[in-house]
């Protein structure tokens, strides 16, 4: 969906398709004509924005077959869908039985991450609507923290220089500017926006910047306005909510301790990589916990658990309230619908409800649907 900011600029609102398990082109087309088209109908929207996730296999297929890329673009248009942003964080196997730490591989020290990302940029430049000249891609925050060495840091730096050169060359050839956003996440080399400021200070800011994930920031107990002060461009906001438990009530989180995804957990004085470790004594029970488990934006879990929805509202105000927007791409990214306790049979209704909640929050800030 497109919304008009009070300053006259356009803000794009989308939902991320990494919630869907398909990793090949037939599956992606089925997503578009099935769930995505139904979400658009439920919202009554003229156009629905998608933050498209393409596995390495699907991306390679599109690059090798220009006719399939043209067909995908035509399919989007015919269904009233549009793509201005891609999620380039998961490489493949995002809905395997167990994902956990594998989601961080290949990292930015691996040439394959560079190839995959530049391929996504080529695809996005071709998919952008005719009246849109800028697209965005989110990616992992360099690497998981273990195994980081000075040599690895040097290789990562060289790959960041190479991706910036590739994006500049793409803009010169196509007139489409594709910007890459590194997404701080607990446990990674870049966990917070201050770390991003330190580690990405020398990047090409015309093409590289940050993707802020509201859930990740809340788990890190960052101030909502922290991202605005980094000096790095905020190329995308991922609208997401973390799971919260008050002191003494953490056993209620046990229903969310599932095997597929990593659920980093933090309290005021401690951190563990996964919720199961926290529940077996890894964190103090007399402190509130925040969990990296993306929960629906619009719906609270059963008490005593809550979510970081108030934090997300504060972040929206910091980035989109007042003067010129600090980002123009907002992507709802609740990829955990299929592993939620009591997951609904109709995910389309849940996604539509999240997007409706989000456009109402943005309306409070003066953004109006166009």
N, C-alpha and C positions, 0 to 999 in steps of 0.2 A: 504494500500500500504506500501511496505517496501522501505526505502531509506537508502543508505549508507552514513554515516557521514564521513567527511574527516579523522577522527581519526580511521576509520575502523569499528566502532560500527553500529548497526542497529537502525534506528528510525522508529517507526510505525506511519503511518498516517491513520486516520479513520474518519468516520462521525458518529454522535450520532443518534441512532434510536429513541430517545425520541421525535423526530419530528413527528413520526407516532402514531396514537391513539390506536392501538390494545393493549389489556391487557391480552389476553389469547393465548394459544399455536397455535390454528388455525390461528388467526390473525397474529401472529409473523411469521409463515411459509409463509403466503401470502405476508407479507412485503419482506421477503427474496427473494422469487421467482419473485416478481413483481418489486417494486421500487429499491431495493438494486442490484438485478441482472442487471437491466437496467442502473443504475448508473455506474456499472463496465464496461458494454459494451460501454457506452458513453465516458468513460475515456480511453478505450482501455487498461485497466489494467489487468495483469495476475491474481492478487489477490486484492480484495478490503477489507480494514479493516473496521470493524463495531465497534463502541462503543455501545454495546447492552444495551438497557434499558429493564429490566424485572420487571413488576409490582409484588407486593407481591403475588398476585394470581398466576401469571405465574411461579414465582420462587418456590412457594410451590408445584405446580403441577409437575415441573421438579424433585424436590427433592423426591417426593412421588413415582415417576414413572421413575426408572432408564432407562427403555427402551425408554422413550420419550427424555431423555437427550442424549442418544446414537444416537437417530434418528436426533436430532437437530444438533449434531456434524457432522453426515454424510451429512446432508442437506447443511450445510455451505460449506463443502469440495466440494461437487458436483457442487455447484454454483460458485466456485472460490471466496468464502468469508472466512474471518477469524476474530476471536474475541480474542483480547489480553487485552481488557479493558471493564468494565461495568460502566454504570452510575447508581449509587445507591442512588442518591439524592431524586427523586420523589418516593414515596412509592406506591401510586395508584392514580387513578383519575386525571392524569396529563392533560387530554384533556376534563375534565368536562367543563360544560358551564362557571362555575366560579371556579377558583383555588385559586388565590391570596395567602393569608397567610396559607392556608391549606397545601401548598407544604412543610412547615417546620414541619409537624406532620406525624408520631411520631418523636420526637427529641431524642437527645442522653441521655436524662434522662429516657427514656422509654425503658424497656427491649425488647420491640418488635422491636425497631430499631437495637438493638444488634443482635437479632435472625435473622432478615431479612438480615443484612449485612453478618453475618457468613454463612447464606445459599447461598448468592450470591458468596461468596468466594469458597464454595464447587463446585458450578456450573462452575465458571470460571476455576478452576483447571482442571475440566473435559473437558472444551471446548478448552483450549489452544492448539495450534498446537504442534505436537510432538517435533519440533525443537525450541520451546519457553519455557523457564523455569520461566518466570516472568510475572505476570499479575497485573493489577491495577484496583481499584474501587474508584470512586469519591463519596463523601458523603457531607451532609450539614455541615455548620460550627458550630456544636454543637447544636445551638437552635436560634430561634428568640429572640431578646433582651428583650422583655417584660416578666415578671414573673420569671426572673433569681434571684435566692437566693443562699445563702451559702450552704444550704442543697442540692439544685439542682446541684450546682457545684460539691459537693461531690459525688452525684450519677453518674453524668457524668464521673468524674474521675475513678470511679470504673468500669463503662462500657467500658471506653477506655482501662483500664488494661485487662479486660476480652476479648475484641476483639483482642488485641495484643496476648494474650495467645492462643486464638483460631487460629489465623493466624500462629503462631509458630508451633502449633500442626499439622495443615494442611500441612505445609511445611515438617515436619518430616515424615508424612504419605505418601505424594504424590511426594515429590521432587519439587513441584511447589511453588514458593514464590509469595504470593498475598499481595500487598501493598495497603493500604488505604489512600486516600488523602482527607483531609478536605478542603472545597472550600470556602474561604472568600467571603462574599457577603454583600453589604450595608444593614444596618438595623439589622444584626444578631450579635450574641455575638462575633464572629470573623468577623469583617468587612474588615480588612486589613492584609497585611503580617506582619507588626510590632505587631499587636494584636495576630496573630498566634504564633509569636515567644514567646510572654509573656505567653500565655495560654497553649501552647503545649510544653513547654520547657522540661518537664520530661517524654515525651512519649517514647515508644520503637521505635527508629528511624530506625530499621531494617525493620519494618512493617508499621509504621504510618508516614505520612508526609503531604504534601500540594498538592492540585490540584489548579493550578492557572487559573482563568478565566479572559481572557484579557478584556472582557467587564466590569466585576466587578472592575478590577483594574483601568481601565480608568475612570469609574464613581467615584471612590474614589480619583481621581487625584494623584495616586501613580506614582512614577518614574518607568519606565519600568524595570529597574534593581533591584527594591526593593526585589523581590522574591529571587534573587540570594544571598542576604545577610542575610537571616534568620537563616541559619545554619540547617534548616529543609530540608529533602530531598523533591524535587519537583517530585512527582510521575507521574504527568500528567499535560499537558497544554491543556486547552480548548480554542481553537482558535475562538474568537468571537469579534464582533464589536458593540460598543455602538452607540446610536444615539446622534448627537450633534446639537445644535441650537445656532447661534450667538446672541449677545445682540439685543433686540428689535424685533426679528423674531420668538419668541417662539410660537406664535399662529399657526405657520405652523406645530407644533407638535400635534395639536388637532386630526389629522387623525390617530395618533398612540395611542390615549387614548382608549383602548379597555378593555373589561370586564373580560377576562379570567385570564391573568397573572398580577403579580405585577410589576410595572415599577418604581422602585426607581429613584429619580431624585435629582441631586446635582448641585449646582453652587459653585463658589469660597467661598461664605460666608454662604451657607445654604443647608439644606437637607430636603426632604419630602419623605414619604413612597411610594407615587404613583403619576403618571404624572397628573392625574386629579386635585389633590390638588395643584400641582405646577401651573397649568394653571389658577386656580381661585385665584391667589395672594399669593401662598405659598412660592414663591421664587422671588428675585429681578429681574426685567426685564432688568436691565442694565448690567447684567452679562451673560456670556455664560452658557448654561445648558448642562449637559450630562445625558442621560437617559438609564436606564437598560432595553433596548429593543434590543434584538439580531437581528441585521439587516445583510443581506447577505454580505459576505466578499468582493465580487467582484464588487458590484454594489452600486453606491451612490444614495441616495434618491433625490427627486426633490429639487433644490435650493429653499431657502437658506440653507436647512439642509445639514449636512455632517455626516460622521461617524468617528470612532476612528481607521480606518485602519492604519494611520501612527503610532499610538501607538502600534498596534499589530505588525507591522514590527519591531519596536524598541524592543519589548519584544522577538520576535523570535531571533533577533540578540543577545540579552543578554543571552538567554538560550541555543542557538544552534550555535552561531557564535564563531569563535576562537577555543579554545581548546576542551576538552572533553565536550559532551553535558550534560547539567544539568538536562535534562529529555529526555526520549526516547519514550514517548507516547504523540502524538499530536492528539487531537480530535476536529474536526470541529463541533460546537454545536450551530447551528442556529435552535432552536426549534420552532421559531415563524412564519414559512412560512405560516401556515394556518390562521394567524391573521394579516398578513401584509396588508396594504391598497393595493388593486389591486393585491391580491395574484395570482401567475401564476397557470394556470390549470395543468401544468406539473411540479410538484415539483422535479422530478428526474433530469430534465435539470438544475434546479437551484442548486441542491446539487452537481451535476457533475461540474458545473461552479465554485462553491466555492472550491472544491477539486483541480481543475486544477489551480485556482489562488494560492492556498496554495502551491502546489508542485512547482510552478514557484518561489514563494518567497523563498522556501527552496533551490531551485537550485541556487539562488543568493548567498546563504551561503555555497555552495559547496556540498550540499546533492544530491545524484543521485539515481534515481529509480533503484531497483534491480529486 
